[in-house]
């Protein structure tokens, strides 16, 4: 958590923090190799924001292109949580 900050990227809470994969691990096989292990895929969120995110309908990116698939998940994360405390320069789609 220290490398990612000490607060939720969405609401700024400093307690009950968890790691969140922007592109869920179960979708790893659809992600280009350059993005699979990137640190930008993991962000810190509080348990309340994590529950809110998990309650939202998942995107259904039909794009065959791996980069478009990653961008769809990134955009979904931003749309659902409207994060106000992302690390400077964060963009999972720029890591490939």
Buried (B, 14 or more C-beta within 10 A) or exposed (E): EEEBBEBBBBBEBEEEBBEBBBBEEEBEEBBEEEBBEBEBBBBBBBEBBBEBBEEEEEBEBEEEEBBEBBBBBBEBBBEBBEBEBBBEEBEBBEBB
